[in-house]
Amino acid sequence: MSSMDQALQTLETALSRLDSALDALFEQSGDPAILRRELQVMSDDRARLAADLDAALAREAELQSLADEASAALGSAIAEVKAALELQETASGQG
């Protein structure tokens, strides 16, 4: 076998090993096009979830504001009822 044949055989062996290594790598990591699509889907989902979260937080703030207003109105109503009851007790006690 000539040195040229030996070099050719070495090259073919190296190329075969490289091909096997690439096949294993692609099997392990998957098709790059599929991975890009999956990444895009995940990015789209993340953007949608972030928008949903922002909307939910805004709604929560709105509901908290309404609850605070309702609580203040209820507090005022309770105070008015107490005042009316005290006024009634005072009026009935004097009579």
The first five atom37 places (N, CA, C, CB, O) and aatype in JSON, in Angstrom:
{
  "aatype": [12, 15, 15, 12, 3, 5, 0, 10, 5, 16, 10, 6, 16, 0, 10, 15, 1, 10, 3, 15, 0, 10, 3, 0, 10, 13, 6, 5, 15, 7, 3, 14, 0, 9, 10, 1, 1, 6, 10, 5, 19, 12, 15, 3, 3, 1, 0, 1, 10, 0, 0, 3, 10, 3, 0, 0, 10, 0, 1, 6, 0, 6, 10, 5, 15, 10, 0, 3, 6, 0, 15, 0, 0, 10, 7, 15, 0, 9, 0, 6, 19, 11, 0, 0, 10, 6, 10, 5, 6, 16, 0, 15, 7, 5, 7],
  "atom_mask": [
    [1, 1, 1, 1, 1],
    [1, 1, 1, 1, 1],
    [1, 1, 1, 1, 1],
    [1, 1, 1, 1, 1],
    [1, 1, 1, 1, 1],
    [1, 1, 1, 1, 1],
    [1, 1, 1, 1, 1],
    [1, 1, 1, 1, 1],
    [1, 1, 1, 1, 1],
    [1, 1, 1, 1, 1],
    [1, 1, 1, 1, 1],
    [1, 1, 1, 1, 1],
    [1, 1, 1, 1, 1],
    [1, 1, 1, 1, 1],
    [1, 1, 1, 1, 1],
    [1, 1, 1, 1, 1],
    [1, 1, 1, 1, 1],
    [1, 1, 1, 1, 1],
    [1, 1, 1, 1, 1],
    [1, 1, 1, 1, 1],
    [1, 1, 1, 1, 1],
    [1, 1, 1, 1, 1],
    [1, 1, 1, 1, 1],
    [1, 1, 1, 1, 1],
    [1, 1, 1, 1, 1],
    [1, 1, 1, 1, 1],
    [1, 1, 1, 1, 1],
    [1, 1, 1, 1, 1],
    [1, 1, 1, 1, 1],
    [1, 1, 1, 0, 1],
    [1, 1, 1, 1, 1],
    [1, 1, 1, 1, 1],
    [1, 1, 1, 1, 1],
    [1, 1, 1, 1, 1],
    [1, 1, 1, 1, 1],
    [1, 1, 1, 1, 1],
    [1, 1, 1, 1, 1],
    [1, 1, 1, 1, 1],
    [1, 1, 1, 1, 1],
    [1, 1, 1, 1, 1],
    [1, 1, 1, 1, 1],
    [1, 1, 1, 1, 1],
    [1, 1, 1, 1, 1],
    [1, 1, 1, 1, 1],
    [1, 1, 1, 1, 1],
    [1, 1, 1, 1, 1],
    [1, 1, 1, 1, 1],
    [1, 1, 1, 1, 1],
    [1, 1, 1, 1, 1],
    [1, 1, 1, 1, 1],
    [1, 1, 1, 1, 1],
    [1, 1, 1, 1, 1],
    [1, 1, 1, 1, 1],
    [1, 1, 1, 1, 1],
    [1, 1, 1, 1, 1],
    [1, 1, 1, 1, 1],
    [1, 1, 1, 1, 1],
    [1, 1, 1, 1, 1],
    [1, 1, 1, 1, 1],
    [1, 1, 1, 1, 1],
    [1, 1, 1, 1, 1],
    [1, 1, 1, 1, 1],
    [1, 1, 1, 1, 1],
    [1, 1, 1, 1, 1],
    [1, 1, 1, 1, 1],
    [1, 1, 1, 1, 1],
    [1, 1, 1, 1, 1],
    [1, 1, 1, 1, 1],
    [1, 1, 1, 1, 1],
    [1, 1, 1, 1, 1],
    [1, 1, 1, 1, 1],
    [1, 1, 1, 1, 1],
    [1, 1, 1, 1, 1],
    [1, 1, 1, 1, 1],
    [1, 1, 1, 0, 1],
    [1, 1, 1, 1, 1],
    [1, 1, 1, 1, 1],
    [1, 1, 1, 1, 1],
    [1, 1, 1, 1, 1],
    [1, 1, 1, 1, 1],
    [1, 1, 1, 1, 1],
    [1, 1, 1, 1, 1],
    [1, 1, 1, 1, 1],
    [1, 1, 1, 1, 1],
    [1, 1, 1, 1, 1],
    [1, 1, 1, 1, 1],
    [1, 1, 1, 1, 1],
    [1, 1, 1, 1, 1],
    [1, 1, 1, 1, 1],
    [1, 1, 1, 1, 1],
    [1, 1, 1, 1, 1],
    [1, 1, 1, 1, 1],
    [1, 1, 1, 0, 1],
    [1, 1, 1, 1, 1],
    [1, 1, 1, 0, 1]
  ],
  "atom_positions": [
    [[0.85, -1.17, 0.0], [0.0, 0.0, 0.0], [0.9, 1.23, 0.0], [-0.97, 0.0, 1.22], [1.82, 1.33, 0.8]],
    [[0.62, 2.15, -0.89], [1.45, 3.35, -1.0], [1.06, 4.35, 0.09], [1.3, 3.99, -2.4], [0.01, 4.22, 0.72]],
    [[1.89, 5.31, 0.29], [1.6, 6.33, 1.3], [0.36, 7.13, 0.91], [2.8, 7.28, 1.47], [-0.37, 7.62, 1.77]],
    [[0.12, 7.26, -0.41], [-1.08, 7.95, -0.88], [-2.32, 7.13, -0.5], [-1.03, 8.19, -2.41], [-3.32, 7.69, -0.06]],
    [[-2.25, 5.82, -0.68], [-3.37, 4.95, -0.31], [-3.6, 4.99, 1.2], [-3.11, 3.49, -0.77], [-4.74, 4.99, 1.66]],
    [[-2.51, 5.01, 1.96], [-2.63, 5.08, 3.41], [-3.27, 6.41, 3.84], [-1.25, 4.9, 4.07], [-4.12, 6.44, 4.73]],
    [[-2.86, 7.48, 3.21], [-3.43, 8.79, 3.54], [-4.91, 8.82, 3.17], [-2.67, 9.92, 2.8], [-5.72, 9.38, 3.9]],
    [[-5.25, 8.23, 2.03], [-6.64, 8.17, 1.6], [-7.46, 7.33, 2.59], [-6.75, 7.58, 0.18], [-8.57, 7.72, 2.96]],
    [[-6.92, 6.21, 3.01], [-7.61, 5.36, 3.98], [-7.79, 6.1, 5.31], [-6.82, 4.04, 4.2], [-8.86, 6.0, 5.92]],
    [[-6.77, 6.82, 5.75], [-6.85, 7.59, 6.99], [-7.91, 8.67, 6.87], [-5.48, 8.22, 7.33], [-8.69, 8.9, 7.8]],
    [[-7.95, 9.34, 5.72], [-8.94, 10.37, 5.48], [-10.35, 9.79, 5.49], [-8.67, 11.08, 4.15], [-11.25, 10.36, 6.1]],
    [[-10.54, 8.64, 4.82], [-11.86, 8.01, 4.79], [-12.3, 7.59, 6.18], [-11.85, 6.81, 3.84], [-13.47, 7.73, 6.55]],
    [[-11.36, 7.06, 6.96], [-11.68, 6.67, 8.34], [-12.08, 7.89, 9.17], [-10.47, 5.95, 8.99], [-13.05, 7.85, 9.92]],
    [[-11.31, 8.97, 9.02], [-11.61, 10.19, 9.77], [-12.96, 10.77, 9.36], [-10.51, 11.23, 9.55], [-13.73, 11.22, 10.21]],
    [[-13.25, 10.77, 8.06], [-14.54, 11.27, 7.57], [-15.7, 10.41, 8.08], [-14.56, 11.32, 6.04], [-16.77, 10.92, 8.42]],
    [[-15.47, 9.1, 8.11], [-16.5, 8.2, 8.61], [-16.77, 8.45, 10.1], [-16.08, 6.73, 8.39], [-17.92, 8.47, 10.54]],
    [[-15.7, 8.65, 10.87], [-15.86, 8.95, 12.29], [-16.56, 10.3, 12.49], [-14.48, 8.96, 13.0], [-17.42, 10.45, 13.36]],
    [[-16.2, 11.28, 11.67], [-16.84, 12.59, 11.75], [-18.32, 12.49, 11.4], [-16.14, 13.59, 10.81], [-19.15, 13.1, 12.07]],
    [[-18.65, 11.73, 10.38], [-20.04, 11.53, 9.98], [-20.83, 10.87, 11.11], [-20.12, 10.69, 8.7], [-21.95, 11.27, 11.41]],
    [[-20.24, 9.86, 11.73], [-20.9, 9.18, 12.85], [-21.09, 10.14, 14.03], [-20.08, 7.95, 13.29], [-22.14, 10.14, 14.66]],
    [[-20.07, 10.94, 14.3], [-20.17, 11.89, 15.41], [-21.25, 12.93, 15.13], [-18.82, 12.58, 15.65], [-22.0, 13.3, 16.04]],
    [[-21.34, 13.4, 13.9], [-22.37, 14.38, 13.54], [-23.76, 13.77, 13.63], [-22.14, 14.91, 12.13], [-24.7, 14.41, 14.1]],
    [[-23.89, 12.51, 13.17], [-25.19, 11.84, 13.28], [-25.61, 11.73, 14.74], [-25.14, 10.44, 12.64], [-26.76, 12.0, 15.09]],
    [[-24.68, 11.35, 15.58], [-24.98, 11.23, 17.01], [-25.35, 12.58, 17.6], [-23.77, 10.63, 17.77], [-26.27, 12.69, 18.41]],
    [[-24.63, 13.61, 17.19], [-24.91, 14.96, 17.7], [-26.3, 15.42, 17.26], [-23.84, 15.95, 17.2], [-27.04, 15.98, 18.07]],
    [[-26.65, 15.19, 16.0], [-27.98, 15.59, 15.52], [-29.08, 14.78, 16.2], [-28.07, 15.42, 14.0], [-30.15, 15.31, 16.5]],
    [[-28.83, 13.5, 16.45], [-29.82, 12.69, 17.17], [-30.01, 13.22, 18.58], [-29.4, 11.22, 17.2], [-31.12, 13.24, 19.11]],
    [[-28.91, 13.63, 19.18], [-28.95, 14.11, 20.55], [-29.63, 15.47, 20.64], [-27.54, 14.18, 21.13], [-30.45, 15.7, 21.52]],
    [[-29.29, 16.37, 19.73], [-29.82, 17.74, 19.82], [-31.07, 17.95, 18.98], [-28.76, 18.71, 19.38], [-31.82, 18.89, 19.22]],
    [[-31.31, 17.1, 18.02], [-32.48, 17.25, 17.18], [-32.18, 18.1, 15.95], [0.0, 0.0, 0.0], [-31.09, 18.65, 15.79]],
    [[-33.16, 18.17, 15.09], [-33.05, 18.92, 13.85], [-33.03, 20.41, 14.17], [-34.22, 18.59, 12.88], [-33.93, 20.9, 14.86]],
    [[-32.03, 21.14, 13.69], [-31.95, 22.58, 14.0], [-33.2, 23.36, 13.58], [-30.74, 23.19, 13.31], [-33.61, 24.29, 14.28]],
    [[-33.8, 22.99, 12.47], [-35.01, 23.7, 12.02], [-36.14, 23.48, 13.02], [-35.43, 23.23, 10.61], [-36.89, 24.4, 13.33]],
    [[-36.26, 22.25, 13.5], [-37.3, 21.95, 14.49], [-37.01, 22.69, 15.79], [-37.4, 20.42, 14.75], [-37.92, 23.24, 16.41]],
    [[-35.74, 22.7, 16.19], [-35.37, 23.41, 17.41], [-35.68, 24.9, 17.3], [-33.89, 23.21, 17.72], [-36.15, 25.52, 18.25]],
    [[-35.42, 25.49, 16.13], [-35.73, 26.91, 15.93], [-37.23, 27.16, 16.02], [-35.2, 27.4, 14.57], [-37.67, 28.14, 16.62]],
    [[-38.01, 26.26, 15.42], [-39.48, 26.41, 15.49], [-39.96, 26.28, 16.94], [-40.18, 25.34, 14.6], [-40.8, 27.06, 17.39]],
    [[-39.42, 25.3, 17.66], [-39.81, 25.13, 19.06], [-39.43, 26.36, 19.88], [-39.17, 23.87, 19.65], [-40.19, 26.8, 20.75]],
    [[-38.26, 26.9, 19.61], [-37.82, 28.11, 20.31], [-38.75, 29.27, 19.99], [-36.38, 28.46, 19.93], [-39.08, 30.05, 20.89]],
    [[-39.17, 29.39, 18.74], [-40.09, 30.47, 18.36], [-41.44, 30.3, 19.06], [-40.29, 30.49, 16.83], [-42.03, 31.27, 19.54]],
    [[-41.92, 29.06, 19.12], [-43.19, 28.78, 19.81], [-43.07, 29.15, 21.29], [-43.59, 27.29, 19.66], [-43.96, 29.77, 21.86]],
    [[-41.94, 28.76, 21.9], [-41.74, 29.09, 23.32], [-41.64, 30.6, 23.52], [-40.48, 28.4, 23.86], [-42.15, 31.13, 24.5]],
    [[-40.99, 31.29, 22.61], [-40.89, 32.75, 22.7], [-42.26, 33.39, 22.55], [-39.92, 33.29, 21.63], [-42.59, 34.34, 23.27]],
    [[-43.04, 32.89, 21.62], [-44.41, 33.41, 21.44], [-45.25, 33.16, 22.7], [-45.08, 32.76, 20.2], [-45.99, 34.03, 23.14]],
    [[-45.12, 31.95, 23.25], [-45.85, 31.63, 24.48], [-45.43, 32.55, 25.61], [-45.63, 30.17, 24.89], [-46.27, 33.04, 26.37]],
    [[-44.14, 32.8, 25.73], [-43.63, 33.67, 26.79], [-44.2, 35.08, 26.64], [-42.09, 33.71, 26.76], [-44.62, 35.69, 27.62]],
    [[-44.22, 35.58, 25.4], [-44.76, 36.92, 25.16], [-46.26, 36.97, 25.5], [-44.53, 37.33, 23.68], [-46.73, 37.93, 26.1]],
    [[-46.99, 35.92, 25.12], [-48.42, 35.86, 25.42], [-48.64, 35.79, 26.92], [-49.08, 34.64, 24.72], [-49.51, 36.48, 27.46]],
    [[-47.86, 34.96, 27.6], [-48.0, 34.84, 29.05], [-47.65, 36.14, 29.76], [-47.13, 33.7, 29.58], [-48.28, 36.51, 30.75]],
    [[-46.64, 36.83, 29.26], [-46.26, 38.12, 29.86], [-47.4, 39.13, 29.69], [-44.95, 38.66, 29.22], [-47.7, 39.89, 30.61]],
    [[-48.02, 39.14, 28.52], [-49.15, 40.05, 28.28], [-50.33, 39.67, 29.18], [-49.58, 40.02, 26.79], [-51.0, 40.54, 29.74]],
    [[-50.58, 38.37, 29.3], [-51.67, 37.91, 30.19], [-51.4, 38.3, 31.64], [-51.84, 36.39, 30.08], [-52.3, 38.72, 32.36]],
    [[-50.15, 38.16, 32.05], [-49.78, 38.53, 33.42], [-49.96, 40.02, 33.64], [-48.33, 38.12, 33.72], [-50.48, 40.44, 34.67]],
    [[-49.54, 40.83, 32.68], [-49.72, 42.28, 32.8], [-51.2, 42.64, 32.91], [-49.09, 43.01, 31.58], [-51.59, 43.48, 33.72]],
    [[-52.02, 41.98, 32.1], [-53.46, 42.25, 32.14], [-54.05, 41.81, 33.49], [-54.19, 41.52, 30.99], [-54.88, 42.51, 34.06]],
    [[-53.61, 40.66, 33.98], [-54.11, 40.16, 35.27], [-53.69, 41.09, 36.41], [-53.6, 38.73, 35.53], [-54.47, 41.34, 37.32]],
    [[-52.47, 41.58, 36.35], [-52.0, 42.5, 37.39], [-52.77, 43.81, 37.35], [-50.5, 42.77, 37.23], [-53.1, 44.38, 38.4]],
    [[-53.07, 44.3, 36.15], [-53.86, 45.53, 36.02], [-55.27, 45.3, 36.56], [-53.91, 45.99, 34.55], [-55.82, 46.16, 37.25]],
    [[-55.84, 44.15, 36.25], [-57.19, 43.82, 36.75], [-57.18, 43.7, 38.27], [-57.7, 42.51, 36.1], [-58.1, 44.15, 38.95]],
    [[-56.12, 43.08, 38.81], [-56.0, 42.94, 40.26], [-55.92, 44.31, 40.92], [-54.77, 42.1, 40.62], [-56.55, 44.52, 41.96]],
    [[-55.17, 45.22, 40.34], [-55.06, 46.58, 40.89], [-56.42, 47.28, 40.84], [-54.0, 47.4, 40.13], [-56.79, 47.99, 41.78]],
    [[-57.14, 47.09, 39.75], [-58.47, 47.69, 39.61], [-59.43, 47.12, 40.66], [-59.03, 47.44, 38.2], [-60.18, 47.86, 41.3]],
    [[-59.39, 45.79, 40.85], [-60.26, 45.16, 41.84], [-59.88, 45.6, 43.26], [-60.18, 43.64, 41.73], [-60.76, 45.78, 44.1]],
    [[-58.6, 45.76, 43.52], [-58.17, 46.21, 44.84], [-58.68, 47.62, 45.11], [-56.64, 46.17, 44.96], [-59.11, 47.94, 46.22]],
    [[-58.62, 48.47, 44.09], [-59.13, 49.83, 44.23], [-60.63, 49.83, 44.52], [-58.83, 50.65, 42.96], [-61.11, 50.57, 45.38]],
    [[-61.37, 49.0, 43.8], [-62.81, 48.89, 44.04], [-63.09, 48.34, 45.43], [-63.47, 47.99, 42.97], [-64.03, 48.78, 46.1]],
    [[-62.3, 47.37, 45.88], [-62.48, 46.82, 47.23], [-62.21, 47.88, 48.29], [-61.56, 45.59, 47.45], [-62.91, 47.96, 49.3]],
    [[-61.18, 48.7, 48.05], [-60.88, 49.78, 48.99], [-62.03, 50.78, 49.07], [-59.59, 50.5, 48.59], [-62.4, 51.23, 50.15]],
    [[-62.6, 51.12, 47.9], [-63.74, 52.04, 47.87], [-64.94, 51.43, 48.59], [-64.12, 52.39, 46.42], [-65.62, 52.12, 49.36]],
    [[-65.2, 50.16, 48.35], [-66.33, 49.49, 49.0], [-66.12, 49.44, 50.51], [-66.51, 48.06, 48.44], [-67.06, 49.64, 51.29]],
    [[-64.9, 49.16, 50.93], [-64.59, 49.1, 52.35], [-64.8, 50.47, 53.01], [-63.14, 48.63, 52.57], [-65.34, 50.56, 54.11]],
    [[-64.36, 51.53, 52.32], [-64.54, 52.88, 52.87], [-66.04, 53.22, 52.95], [-63.8, 53.92, 51.99], [-66.49, 53.79, 53.94]],
    [[-66.8, 52.86, 51.92], [-68.24, 53.14, 51.92], [-68.92, 52.34, 53.03], [-68.87, 52.79, 50.55], [-69.82, 52.86, 53.7]],
    [[-68.51, 51.1, 53.23], [-69.09, 50.28, 54.29], [-68.74, 50.85, 55.66], [-68.59, 48.83, 54.18], [-69.58, 50.87, 56.56]],
    [[-67.5, 51.31, 55.81], [-67.1, 51.95, 57.07], [-67.94, 53.17, 57.36], [0.0, 0.0, 0.0], [-68.34, 53.39, 58.51]],
    [[-68.2, 53.98, 56.35], [-69.04, 55.18, 56.53], [-70.46, 54.8, 56.9], [-69.05, 56.03, 55.24], [-71.08, 55.42, 57.76]],
    [[-70.97, 53.78, 56.23], [-72.35, 53.34, 56.52], [-72.45, 52.82, 57.95], [-72.8, 52.26, 55.53], [-73.43, 53.11, 58.64]],
    [[-71.47, 52.06, 58.4], [-71.46, 51.55, 59.78], [-71.42, 52.71, 60.77], [-70.27, 50.6, 60.01], [-72.13, 52.7, 61.77]],
    [[-70.59, 53.69, 60.49], [-70.49, 54.85, 61.38], [-71.82, 55.6, 61.44], [-69.36, 55.81, 60.91], [-72.23, 56.04, 62.51]],
    [[-72.49, 55.74, 60.3], [-73.78, 56.43, 60.28], [-74.84, 55.65, 61.06], [-74.26, 56.64, 58.85], [-75.64, 56.24, 61.78]],
    [[-74.83, 54.34, 60.92], [-75.8, 53.51, 61.65], [-75.55, 53.62, 63.15], [-75.72, 52.03, 61.2], [-76.48, 53.78, 63.93]],
    [[-74.27, 53.55, 63.56], [-73.93, 53.68, 64.98], [-74.37, 55.05, 65.51], [-72.41, 53.5, 65.2], [-74.94, 55.15, 66.6]],
    [[-74.1, 56.07, 64.72], [-74.5, 57.42, 65.15], [-76.01, 57.51, 65.28], [-73.98, 58.49, 64.17], [-76.52, 58.11, 66.23]],
    [[-76.72, 56.94, 64.35], [-78.19, 56.97, 64.4], [-78.7, 56.19, 65.6], [-78.8, 56.4, 63.11], [-79.64, 56.63, 66.27]],
    [[-78.08, 55.04, 65.89], [-78.49, 54.25, 67.06], [-78.2, 55.0, 68.35], [-77.78, 52.89, 67.06], [-79.01, 54.99, 69.28]],
    [[-77.06, 55.65, 68.42], [-76.72, 56.43, 69.62], [-77.7, 57.59, 69.78], [-75.27, 56.96, 69.54], [-78.13, 57.9, 70.9]],
    [[-78.04, 58.23, 68.68], [-79.0, 59.33, 68.71], [-80.37, 58.83, 69.18], [-79.12, 59.99, 67.33], [-81.05, 59.5, 69.96]],
    [[-80.76, 57.65, 68.7], [-82.03, 57.08, 69.09], [-82.02, 56.71, 70.58], [-82.35, 55.84, 68.23], [-83.0, 56.95, 71.3]],
    [[-80.91, 56.13, 71.04], [-80.81, 55.78, 72.48], [-80.86, 57.03, 73.35], [-79.49, 54.99, 72.76], [-81.5, 57.04, 74.4]],
    [[-80.18, 58.06, 72.9], [-80.17, 59.32, 73.65], [-81.58, 59.91, 73.68], [-79.17, 60.35, 73.02], [-82.03, 60.38, 74.72]],
    [[-82.26, 59.87, 72.55], [-83.61, 60.44, 72.47], [-84.59, 59.63, 73.31], [-84.1, 60.5, 71.01], [-85.44, 60.2, 73.99]],
    [[-84.47, 58.32, 73.28], [-85.4, 57.48, 74.04], [-85.06, 57.49, 75.53], [-85.38, 56.04, 73.5], [-85.94, 57.28, 76.36]],
    [[-83.82, 57.73, 75.88], [-83.42, 57.82, 77.27], [-83.88, 59.11, 77.92], [0.0, 0.0, 0.0], [-84.08, 59.15, 79.13]],
    [[-84.03, 60.16, 77.12], [-84.44, 61.44, 77.66], [-85.94, 61.51, 77.83], [-83.96, 62.57, 76.77], [-86.44, 62.3, 78.64]],
    [[-86.64, 60.75, 77.12], [-88.08, 60.88, 77.08], [-88.78, 60.3, 78.19], [0.0, 0.0, 0.0], [-90.0, 60.36, 78.24]]
  ]
}
